[in-house]
Each structure stands twice: as C-alpha cells, then as structure tokens.
Amino acid sequence: MDLVFDRQHIWHPYTSTLSPLPCYPVERAAGVSIFLESGEELIDGMSSWWAAIHGYNHPHLNSAAHQQIDDVSHVMFGGLTHAPAINLCKKLIDMTCDSLQHVFLADSGSVAVEVSLKMALQYWHARGEKRSKFLTLRDGYHGDTFAAMSVTDPDNSMHSLYKGFLPEHIFANSPNTPFDQPWDPRGLDDFASKIKANYQDIAAVILEPIVQGAGGMRIYHPEFLKGVRRLCDQYNVLLILDEIATGFGRTGKLFAYQHANVEPDILCLGKAITGGYMTLSATLTSTHVANTVCGGEAGCFMHGPTFMGNPLACAVATASMEILERNEWQAQTKAIETQFSQLLPRLEQHPLVETVRWLGAIGVVEAKCAVNMAVIQDHFVKQGVWIRPFGKLIYMMPPFISQPHHIEKLVAAIESALNTPACFQ
C-alpha cells in the first residue's frame, strides 16, 4: 500500500496537509476486528464513526449487496422507483412513531439535516409566514455542511472559524441534568425563555435527543426532551430530532426519543442505517408537514440528491433493518451498558479524568486535558484497539456484537493511555 502517496496527496478528515496525522493501512475487517496490512488485529471501539453496528463483513448484509448489484446498483429516483427503496421506507415507517408517514432519502447525515431545515423553512413559507431562525442547543453537533454547521454550537465546536459566514440562529443552554440524576426543572429555563421571546421567527427547534454527540458526548435527562416537546407545542414550533448518531439502538432504545416518550415533527436518520456499508440517510416527517410543504407556492419539496434512493444502499439498509428486527440488539446493548457501568467508574478515580458516563452502547471518559492525538492513537494501536478520541473526550461506540472480552480490552487500553503521560497535552 502506497502510504507515501497517501500522506502527500490524500486529505483525511480533520487533519492537516502540512503535518498530517499518521494513517494505519487496513487490509480487511470482520466481526469487531480491523486487520492492518502489517498484521495487527484491532478491536474496533468506534463502529467506524458509529455506523457499523452489526460489525464488519456481515453475511446477511454481504448477501443483500451481492444480490442487488446484479440487478441494478443505481438508477435516478426522479420519475422512477424500485423495490429496495419501497421495502426500506416501509420498514422505517413501521419502526418509527406513528405520526411519521413520509420518507425523504438522501446520501449522508449532514444532507438529512439540510433536508430537515429546508423542509421546516418551506413549511412556514407555504403557510404564508417568513420564519428564518432555528432554535438549537449549545454543545450540539449536526454535521459539516453549511446549514448543518449553522445549527452547531458556533463557539465550542470545530466550526467556530466559520462564525460570521453562517446564518446566525438562536442557541439555548444545553441540558445540565445528567441522564441518571434527579431532574432539575431549572435546566429548561433558558430554552423556555428563548422560545418564548423568539417563537414568531423560529421555523423549528433542532436538537440531538438524549445524547449530544460530537459536540461533547453529553448524556442528558429525558425530562428536558419532554419539556422541549411541550414548549414546541405551546408556541407552535416544529421539532426536528437529529438521530443520526443515536438511531437504531445505540442508546438502548431503538430511537433515543423513546426514552422521553415524545414524537418529533421531523426525524433525521443516517450512519447505522446501512450497518456501515455505504452512505445513506433518511428524513421522515408527518403527513401534515409534508402536505403543507407541497401545498405551497412551489408545489413540491425543492430538493433532489443525485444518489437519492440508491438501490444498492437501500437494499443493504433493508437487510440491516432485518437484523434489528430480530431484537438481539436489545440484549446486546444492555450487556455493553452493564459492562460499562462496572468498568468505567474505576477510571473516574484517575487524576487525569474529569468524569465518566455511559448509556446503551456508548461509553465516555472525559479527561481534564486534551489528548495528544498522534501519540494516543499509536498507543491504542499497540494495545490492539481502535479508539479515536477528540479533544478531551475518549469515547467508545463499539459494534453491538462486541463480547465482554472486547469491551474489557477497550477499557483496559484507555486505562493504559491514562497512565501514559505522553498521550495527553
């Protein structure tokens, strides 16, 4: 593998062309293991950015891909349709709450967010109101495209350098009551004041339910989400829930909004939808929202990705839904959560650790200082694991099929890194 060419010419995510971080050459992957060209086997703690929930090289997903590619790998979705898209959308409607009856397929999580924001803007335009603002939370993250960046925390995120170029939206304080602590109603006060003062300009509220992902891996109390839904109803504001990271079982519920027993007006899905095989996303909404959007001046929703409804991706996604329908994920995520609850508290005593937290198949160690990315990544590889921290956060989102010895190895590697000062800045 030509790693010199890679280093000189290929721009990897969140890295510099001037001093690129090391990249490790992958030869193959199977189950929960990533096999490097050099022969090392790494236990994957990231599910390839939270997508490969069933592990790698899964026979059911492989079979779906092989079968579909022999029929048609892609065809435009404008004016045409096909069984893979129909089958997938049937399953998504069956899996989600009853109010969500219309599915818009796209090609990445960020685009699903873009679609949801455009949908909300067009909804109010069709109703004769010009609402151009979105209310969201600090410490949130919704993607790297422009509209998605605009509803991502402008001060405490990787997108702060774009401040001034993006539309300015309204940010409320993020929830301050952890998931497993007694609910403090005052945590909703700032959000309530923001929506009360600005509701006539707000097209929608958008937030990540229960778990804020790349903005800080914060796990918050379901009562906050219940309060948000209640306030959206009170002030007649649409609620968009971004479940791109949390959807399909990651938090121990099939969808994180189920922890609060609420329903969104618009739902964004992605990442794990294909089990990590290829890129696909979906934005679901109610008949009321869809018909209002299409009853306006445009007469339709003004969006149409080239690879919308890609048959190959839809076929694999349908196979991924079939695996979830077996309901093994519930026992799997519960077992991972139980193990995190047993192993992570001991790390909280370490002088470098600020706090630890977990929910479902999510485990987080928040350090008191930022990691040295190149050093800690090399350390983890030498420990035989793949964990990709950012900032002060060392987190795990392992495949659901991970066994106890896999989780033990991941947590042991983090403990080893904590005891290696060079791993931190």
Long-range contacts (C-beta under 8 A, 24 or more apart in sequence): 1-25, 1-37, 14-158, 14-390, 21-373, 21-374, 21-377, 22-374, 22-377, 22-378, 24-381, 28-57, 29-56, 29-57, 30-55, 30-56, 30-57, 31-55, 31-56, 31-57, 31-399, 31-401, 32-56, 32-398, 32-399, 32-401, 32-402, 32-403, 32-406, 34-386, 36-381, 40-381, 40-384, 41-384, 42-381, 42-384, 42-385, 42-386, 43-384, 43-385, 43-386, 43-398, 43-402, 43-406, 43-409, 43-410, 44-385, 44-386, 44-398, 44-399, 45-385, 45-386, 45-387, 45-396, 45-397, 45-398, 45-410, 46-386, 46-387, 46-388, 46-396, 46-397, 46-398, 47-272, 47-276, 47-397, 47-398, 47-399, 48-276, 49-271, 50-213, 50-245, 50-250, 50-271, 50-272, 50-397, 51-271, 51-272, 51-274, 51-275, 51-276, 52-272, 52-275, 52-276, 52-399, 53-248, 53-249, 53-250, 53-272, 53-275, 53-276, 53-320, 53-329, 53-399, 53-400, 54-275, 54-276, 54-320, 54-323, 54-399, 54-400, 54-401, 55-399, 55-400, 55-401, 56-276, 56-399, 58-275, 58-323, 60-319, 60-322, 60-323, 61-274, 61-275, 61-277, 61-316, 61-319, 61-320, 61-323, 63-319, 64-315, 64-316, 64-318, 64-319, 65-277, 65-312, 65-315, 65-316, 67-315, 68-311, 68-312, 68-315, 68-316, 69-312, 71-311, 72-311, 73-310, 73-311, 73-312, 74-307, 74-310, 74-311, 74-312, 75-311, 76-306, 77-105, 77-304, 77-308, 77-309, 78-304, 81-309, 82-309, 82-311, 82-314, 84-311, 84-312, 84-314, 84-315, 84-318, 85-309, 85-311, 85-314, 87-314, 87-318, 88-282, 88-314, 88-317, 88-318, 88-321, 89-282, 91-318, 91-321, 91-322, 91-325, 92-269, 92-282, 92-284, 92-321, 93-284, 95-254, 95-255, 95-321, 95-324, 96-255, 96-267, 96-284, 97-257, 97-263, 97-264, 98-263, 99-263, 99-265, 99-286, 100-263, 100-264, 100-267, 100-284, 100-285, 100-286, 101-284, 101-285, 101-286, 101-287, 101-290, 102-284, 102-285, 102-286, 102-287, 102-289, 102-290, 103-282, 103-283, 103-284, 104-282, 104-283, 104-284, 104-285, 104-301, 104-303, 105-280, 105-281, 105-282, 105-308, 105-309, 105-314, 106-280, 106-281, 106-282, 106-283, 106-303, 106-305, 106-308, 107-279, 107-280, 107-281, 107-305, 107-306, 107-307, 107-308, 107-310, 107-313, 108-143, 108-270, 108-279, 108-281, 109-143, 109-244, 109-268, 109-270, 109-271, 109-281, 110-142, 110-143, 110-144, 110-145, 110-148, 111-145, 111-281, 111-305, 112-244, 112-268, 112-269, 112-270, 112-281, 112-282, 112-283, 113-142, 113-143, 113-145, 113-147, 113-148, 113-151, 113-206, 113-242, 113-244, 113-268, 114-143, 114-145, 114-147, 114-148, 114-303, 115-268, 115-283, 115-303, 116-204, 116-206, 116-240, 116-242, 116-266, 116-268, 116-283, 117-147, 117-148, 117-151, 117-203, 117-204, 117-206, 117-240, 118-147, 118-301, 118-302, 118-303, 119-266, 119-283, 119-285, 119-289, 119-293, 119-301, 120-203, 120-204, 120-238, 120-240, 120-266, 121-203, 122-293, 122-296, 122-298, 122-301, 122-302, 123-203, 123-238, 123-289, 123-292, 123-293, 124-203, 125-296, 125-297, 126-292, 126-293, 126-294, 126-295, 126-296, 126-297, 126-298, 127-292, 127-296, 131-200, 131-201, 131-202, 131-203, 132-167, 132-201, 132-203, 133-169, 133-170, 133-198, 133-201, 133-202, 133-203, 134-169, 134-170, 134-202, 134-203, 134-204, 134-205, 134-206, 135-169, 135-170, 135-171, 135-172, 135-191, 135-194, 135-195, 135-198, 135-202, 135-204, 135-205, 135-206, 135-237, 136-169, 136-170, 136-171, 136-172, 136-205, 136-206, 136-207, 137-171, 137-172, 137-173, 137-174, 137-175, 137-191, 137-207, 137-208, 137-212, 138-171, 138-172, 138-173, 138-174, 138-215, 139-174, 139-212, 139-215, 139-216, 139-218, 140-174, 140-207, 140-208, 140-212, 140-215, 141-208, 141-212, 141-213, 141-214, 141-215, 142-206, 142-208, 142-242, 143-244, 151-206, 152-215, 153-215, 156-215, 156-216, 157-215, 158-214, 170-194, 170-198, 170-202, 174-212, 174-216, 174-218, 174-220, 175-218, 175-220, 175-221, 175-224, 176-220, 177-220, 177-221, 177-223, 177-224, 178-219, 178-220, 178-221, 178-357, 179-210, 179-219, 179-220, 179-221, 179-222, 179-357, 179-359, 181-221, 183-221, 183-223, 183-224, 185-223, 185-227, 187-221, 187-224, 188-223, 188-224, 188-227, 188-228, 188-231, 191-224, 191-227, 191-228, 191-231, 192-227, 192-231, 195-231, 195-232, 195-235, 195-237, 196-235, 199-235, 199-236, 199-237, 202-235, 202-237, 203-237, 203-238, 204-237, 204-238, 204-239, 204-240, 204-265, 204-266, 205-232, 205-237, 205-238, 205-239, 205-240, 206-240, 206-241, 206-242, 207-240, 207-241, 207-242, 208-241, 208-242, 208-243, 208-245, 208-246, 208-256, 209-241, 209-242, 209-243, 209-246, 209-255, 209-256, 209-257, 209-259, 209-260, 210-246, 210-251, 210-256, 210-257, 210-259, 210-260, 210-359, 211-245, 211-246, 211-250, 211-251, 211-256, 211-359, 211-362, 213-245, 213-246, 214-245, 214-390, 216-393, 217-357, 217-362, 217-364, 217-366, 217-393, 217-395, 219-357, 219-358, 219-359, 219-362, 219-364, 222-259, 222-260, 222-261, 223-260, 225-257, 225-259, 225-260, 225-262, 226-260, 226-261, 226-262, 229-260, 229-262, 229-263, 232-265, 238-265, 238-266, 238-289, 239-264, 239-265, 239-266, 240-264, 240-265, 240-266, 240-267, 240-268, 241-266, 241-267, 241-268, 242-268, 243-267, 243-268, 243-269, 244-268, 244-269, 244-270, 244-271, 244-281, 245-271, 247-271, 247-272, 247-273, 248-272, 248-273, 248-320, 248-324, 248-329, 249-324, 249-329, 249-330, 249-333, 249-360, 249-361, 249-400, 250-333, 250-360, 250-361, 250-362, 250-397, 251-333, 251-359, 251-360, 251-361, 251-362, 252-330, 252-333, 252-334, 252-337, 252-359, 252-360, 252-361, 253-360, 254-324, 254-329, 265-289, 272-320, 273-317, 273-320, 274-313, 274-316, 274-317, 274-320, 275-316, 275-317, 275-319, 275-320, 275-323, 277-313, 277-316, 277-320, 278-310, 278-312, 278-313, 278-316, 279-313, 280-310, 280-313, 280-314, 280-317, 328-400, 329-400, 332-361, 332-400, 332-401, 332-402, 333-360, 333-361, 333-400, 334-360, 335-404, 336-360, 336-361, 336-363, 336-398, 336-400, 336-402, 336-407, 337-361, 339-404, 339-407, 339-408, 340-396, 340-407, 340-411, 343-407, 343-408, 343-411, 344-411, 346-415, 347-411, 347-414, 347-415, 347-418, 350-415, 350-418, 350-419, 352-418, 352-424, 353-418, 354-392, 361-397, 361-398, 361-400, 361-402, 362-395, 362-396, 362-397, 363-395, 363-396, 363-397, 363-410, 363-411, 364-393, 364-394, 364-395, 364-396, 365-393, 365-394, 365-395, 365-414, 365-418, 366-392, 366-393, 366-394, 367-392, 367-393, 367-394, 367-418, 367-424, 368-392, 369-424, 369-425, 370-424, 370-425, 371-417, 371-423, 371-424, 371-425, 372-422, 372-423, 372-424, 372-425, 375-422, 375-423, 376-417, 376-423, 376-424, 379-413, 379-416, 379-417, 379-420, 379-423, 380-413, 380-417, 383-409, 383-412, 383-413, 383-416, 383-417, 384-409, 384-413, 385-409, 385-410, 385-413, 387-413, 387-414
